[in-house]
Amino acid sequence: MNETLEQDGTTEASVAETLLVEPSELPRGRRILNTVLRSREFSIFLVLVAVVLVATFKTNSFVFSSDGWRNLLLNPALLLLLATGQACVIITRNVDLSVGSVLGLTAYLTGRVFVDHPGLPIVAVFAIGMLAGAVLGLVNGALVAYGKVPALVITLGTLYIYRGIVLTWAGSNRINAGDMPHDFLALGTRSVLGIPVLTLIAVVVLAAVGYYLYTARGGRELYAIGSDPDAAVLYGLRVRRRVLSAFVLSGALAGLAGVVFAARYGTVSSNAGYGIELQAVAAVVIGGVAISGGSGTVWGAAIGALLLVTINSALPIVGIQDFWQQAVVGALILSAVVLDRVLSARRERKLIEARD
């Protein structure tokens, strides 16, 4: 009898272990569905839908007005670009606090390029903005990867340095809509099949970065570095190069966001992008990217950006005061961090049980 129970227990344990280590035995459709339903991204998406429904129930104009749907898609475009680059950096167990200043610098650079070179193609201006942002990101990455100085310290310093450059360069002057070509400003209002062009640009960038992180060797190495940098070095991964590339990508996307900012608002002053770096970090954390690195997706960061911008738009409609709006965002950040720690502890416990 005892032998039978032991055999049954052994069989059940072996089946459980098989399901843990061989999930591919499940049908592909069911496996994908289970993965989606259990993901952090799906939970955040449900919260986003709930916020939109509550705001729409309060006032139909939130979505169904002439500009409601367009603003719902267009407003998060800037933050989505910043969150995509920020997610890549945080996955490597670092952080980039300079993206707001990079956005401001490249936004003003965009305006000056149009003023000084009126006939320059719009595509070339986009390239210049991304290149300028990549160079600024390269400075951050080089100091972090090769100078071995904590990213928090480096990017906090460059935040003020880059912002100081903008303040010195721009002074009290600003770029007005009349200084930029009509075709460029039209990008901020033009739509394709009801979707704003600037939103499409952000979605294309998001899809490209997400595909790279999911399929490319370099993308998977970013996760390995964030999970355990010392083990990544021992394994022979090019840790410094990968960290450097993450900062360059973050800077390039912040530069692209600067060009998008100029097209979106038409007016650029020295305070462009002020404080948006904290929103980018918040969007990434809310989106399920672990602040300790090694886990999360840019898809989650993008949904976090959508949720953050939508909440800021929806709460005044619901009648919540400014103080409580900030408190809600803070509560979301704390909840995301606590949930990440709980899920990490749960995974560790399950792995230990499976091993034993």
C-alpha positions in Angstrom: 0.0 0.0 0.0 2.8 2.4 1.0 4.7 1.5 -2.1 1.7 2.2 -4.3 1.2 5.7 -2.6 4.9 6.4 -3.1 4.7 5.4 -6.7 1.6 7.6 -7.2 3.3 10.5 -5.5 6.4 10.0 -7.6 4.2 9.9 -10.8 2.4 13.1 -9.8 5.7 14.8 -9.0 7.2 13.8 -12.3 4.1 15.0 -14.2 4.3 18.4 -12.4 8.0 18.7 -13.2 7.4 17.8 -16.8 4.8 20.6 -17.1 7.3 23.0 -15.5 10.2 22.1 -17.7 8.4 21.1 -20.9 5.5 23.6 -21.4 5.8 22.9 -25.1 3.7 19.7 -24.7 0.6 21.9 -24.4 -1.1 22.9 -27.6 0.4 26.1 -29.1 -2.8 28.1 -29.0 -3.5 27.2 -25.4 0.0 27.9 -24.4 0.0 31.4 -25.9 -3.4 32.1 -24.4 -2.2 31.0 -20.9 0.9 33.2 -21.3 -1.1 36.2 -22.3 -3.8 35.8 -19.5 -1.2 35.3 -16.8 1.1 38.1 -17.9 1.6 41.4 -16.1 1.0 43.3 -19.3 -2.6 41.9 -19.6 -3.4 43.0 -16.0 -2.1 46.5 -16.7 -4.1 46.6 -20.0 -7.3 45.7 -18.0 -6.6 48.6 -15.7 -6.2 50.9 -18.7 -9.5 49.7 -20.2 -11.2 50.2 -16.8 -9.9 53.8 -16.6 -11.1 54.6 -20.1 -14.5 53.1 -19.4 -15.0 55.0 -16.2 -14.0 58.3 -17.8 -16.2 57.6 -20.8 -19.1 56.8 -18.6 -18.6 60.1 -16.8 -18.5 62.0 -20.0 -18.8 60.7 -23.5 -16.5 63.4 -24.9 -13.5 61.6 -23.4 -13.5 59.2 -26.3 -16.4 60.0 -28.6 -15.8 63.7 -29.2 -14.2 65.0 -32.3 -10.7 65.1 -30.7 -11.2 62.5 -27.9 -10.1 59.4 -29.7 -7.3 61.3 -31.4 -5.9 62.7 -28.2 -6.2 59.4 -26.4 -3.8 58.0 -29.0 -1.6 61.0 -29.6 -0.9 62.3 -26.1 1.1 59.2 -25.0 3.3 59.2 -28.1 6.2 61.1 -26.5 6.2 59.1 -23.3 5.9 55.9 -25.2 9.1 56.6 -27.1 10.9 57.5 -23.9 9.6 54.5 -22.0 10.7 52.1 -24.8 14.3 53.3 -24.5 14.1 53.5 -20.7 12.9 49.9 -20.5 16.0 48.7 -22.3 18.3 50.5 -19.9 16.4 49.4 -16.7 16.4 45.8 -18.0 20.2 46.0 -17.7 19.9 47.0 -14.1 20.6 50.7 -14.8 18.5 53.9 -15.2 18.6 56.9 -17.5 17.4 60.1 -15.8 18.7 62.4 -18.6 16.1 61.6 -21.2 14.0 64.6 -20.4 16.9 66.9 -20.9 17.9 65.1 -24.1 14.4 65.6 -25.4 14.5 69.3 -24.6 17.9 69.7 -26.3 17.0 67.8 -29.5 13.6 69.6 -29.7 15.4 73.0 -29.7 18.0 71.6 -32.0 15.2 70.6 -34.4 13.8 74.1 -34.5 17.3 75.7 -35.0 18.0 73.4 -37.9 14.8 74.5 -39.6 15.7 78.1 -38.9 19.3 77.9 -40.1 18.6 75.4 -43.0 15.0 76.0 -44.2 15.3 73.7 -47.2 16.6 70.6 -45.3 14.4 67.5 -45.9 12.2 66.5 -42.9 13.7 63.0 -42.9 17.2 64.5 -42.5 16.0 66.5 -39.5 14.6 63.3 -37.9 18.0 61.7 -38.5 19.9 64.6 -37.0 17.7 64.5 -33.9 18.2 60.8 -33.4 21.9 61.1 -34.0 22.3 63.9 -31.5 20.3 61.9 -28.9 22.5 58.9 -29.6 25.7 60.9 -29.0 24.3 62.2 -25.7 23.3 58.6 -24.8 26.8 57.4 -25.8 28.3 59.8 -23.2 26.0 58.3 -20.5 26.8 54.8 -21.5 30.6 55.3 -21.7 30.7 56.8 -18.2 28.5 54.0 -16.8 30.0 51.0 -18.7 33.7 52.0 -18.7 33.9 54.5 -15.9 32.1 52.0 -13.6 30.1 54.8 -12.0 26.5 54.1 -10.9 24.0 55.1 -13.7 21.9 57.0 -11.2 24.8 59.3 -10.4 25.9 59.7 -14.0 22.5 60.4 -15.6 21.5 62.7 -12.7 24.6 64.8 -13.5 24.0 64.8 -17.3 20.4 65.7 -16.7 21.6 69.0 -15.3 24.4 69.4 -17.8 22.2 68.8 -20.9 19.5 71.1 -19.4 22.1 73.7 -18.8 23.2 73.5 -22.4 19.6 74.1 -23.5 19.2 77.0 -21.1 22.5 78.6 -22.3 21.7 78.1 -26.0 18.1 79.1 -26.0 18.1 81.7 -23.2 14.8 83.5 -23.2 14.2 82.8 -26.9 12.0 80.1 -28.3 11.2 78.4 -31.6 7.7 79.3 -33.0 5.5 77.5 -35.4 6.3 80.0 -38.1 10.0 79.0 -37.9 9.2 75.5 -39.0 7.8 74.2 -42.3 4.1 73.4 -42.7 4.7 69.8 -43.8 6.7 69.1 -40.6 4.0 70.7 -38.3 1.3 68.7 -40.2 2.8 65.5 -38.8 1.3 66.6 -35.5 -2.2 66.7 -36.9 -2.2 64.3 -39.7 -3.7 60.8 -39.3 -3.7 57.5 -41.3 -6.9 55.5 -41.0 -7.9 57.5 -37.9 -4.5 56.9 -36.2 -2.2 59.9 -35.7 1.1 59.8 -37.6 3.2 60.5 -34.6 1.5 57.6 -32.8 2.3 55.3 -35.7 5.9 56.3 -35.5 6.0 55.4 -31.8 4.3 52.1 -32.5 6.7 51.2 -35.2 9.7 52.0 -33.0 8.1 50.0 -30.2 7.5 47.0 -32.4 11.1 47.0 -33.7 12.6 47.3 -30.3 10.3 44.6 -28.9 11.1 42.2 -31.7 14.8 42.8 -31.2 14.6 42.1 -27.4 12.5 39.0 -28.0 14.4 37.4 -30.9 17.9 38.8 -31.2 20.9 37.5 -29.3 21.8 41.0 -28.2 18.4 41.5 -26.8 18.4 38.4 -24.8 21.9 39.3 -23.4 20.4 42.5 -22.0 18.2 40.4 -19.8 21.1 38.1 -18.8 23.1 41.1 -17.8 20.3 42.6 -15.7 19.6 39.2 -14.0 23.2 38.8 -12.8 25.9 41.1 -14.2 28.7 39.1 -12.5 27.5 35.8 -14.0 27.2 37.5 -17.4 30.9 38.5 -17.2 32.0 35.0 -16.2 29.9 33.6 -19.1 31.8 35.8 -21.5 29.1 38.2 -22.5 30.2 41.7 -23.7 28.6 43.4 -20.8 30.1 46.8 -21.3 29.2 46.9 -25.0 25.6 45.8 -24.3 25.1 48.4 -21.5 26.6 51.0 -23.8 24.3 50.1 -26.6 21.2 50.3 -24.3 22.1 53.9 -23.3 22.7 54.8 -27.0 19.3 53.4 -27.9 17.7 55.3 -25.0 19.4 58.5 -26.1 18.4 58.0 -29.8 14.8 57.5 -28.9 14.8 60.5 -26.6 16.2 62.4 -29.6 13.4 61.1 -31.7 11.0 62.2 -29.0 12.5 65.7 -29.2 11.7 65.9 -32.9 8.2 64.6 -32.3 7.8 67.2 -29.5 8.6 70.0 -32.0 6.1 68.6 -34.6 3.4 68.0 -31.9 3.5 71.4 -30.2 5.0 73.7 -32.8 6.7 75.8 -30.1 9.9 74.9 -28.4 11.4 76.7 -25.4 14.2 75.9 -23.0 11.9 74.0 -20.6 10.8 71.5 -23.2 10.6 68.0 -21.6 11.2 69.3 -18.1 10.4 66.5 -15.6 9.3 63.9 -18.1 12.2 61.6 -17.2 10.4 60.7 -14.0 7.3 59.9 -15.9 9.3 57.6 -18.2 10.7 55.7 -15.2 7.3 55.5 -13.6 5.7 54.2 -16.9 8.4 51.5 -17.1 8.0 50.4 -13.5 4.2 50.4 -13.7 4.5 48.4 -16.9 6.1 45.5 -15.1 9.8 46.0 -15.8 11.7 45.1 -12.6 13.7 48.1 -11.3 16.3 45.5 -10.3 16.7 44.5 -13.9 16.5 41.2 -15.8 12.7 41.0 -16.5 9.9 42.9 -18.1 9.0 43.9 -21.7 8.8 47.0 -23.7 5.2 46.1 -24.4 4.5 46.4 -20.7 6.4 49.7 -20.6 4.3 51.0 -23.5 1.0 50.0 -21.7 2.4 51.7 -18.6 2.9 54.9 -20.5 -0.6 54.7 -22.0 -2.0 54.1 -18.5 -0.1 57.0 -16.9 -1.1 59.5 -19.6 -4.7 58.3 -19.6 -5.0 58.5 -15.8 -3.7 62.1 -15.9 -6.4 62.9 -18.5 -9.2 60.9 -16.9 -8.9 61.9 -13.2 -9.8 65.6 -13.6 -12.9 64.5 -15.6 -13.9 62.2 -12.7 -13.5 65.2 -10.4 -10.4 64.1 -8.5 -8.1 66.9 -7.3 -4.5 67.4 -8.4 -3.1 66.2 -5.1 -4.9 62.9 -5.4 -4.0 62.5 -9.0 -0.3 62.5 -8.0 -1.1 60.2 -5.1 -2.8 57.7 -7.5 0.3 57.6 -9.7 2.5 57.1 -6.6 0.3 54.3 -5.4 0.5 52.6 -8.8 4.3 52.7 -8.7 4.4 51.3 -5.1 1.9 48.6 -6.1 4.0 47.6 -9.1 7.2 47.4 -7.0 5.5 45.3 -4.3 3.8 43.0 -6.8 7.2 42.5 -8.6 8.8 41.4 -5.3 5.9 39.1 -4.4 5.9 37.4 -7.9 9.7 37.0 -7.7 9.5 35.3 -4.3 6.7 33.1 -5.6 8.8 32.0 -8.6 11.8 31.2 -6.5 9.6 29.2 -4.2 8.1 27.2 -7.0 11.5 26.5 -8.6 12.9 25.3 -5.3 9.8 23.0 -4.8 10.2 21.7 -8.4 13.9 21.0 -7.8 13.3 19.2 -4.5 
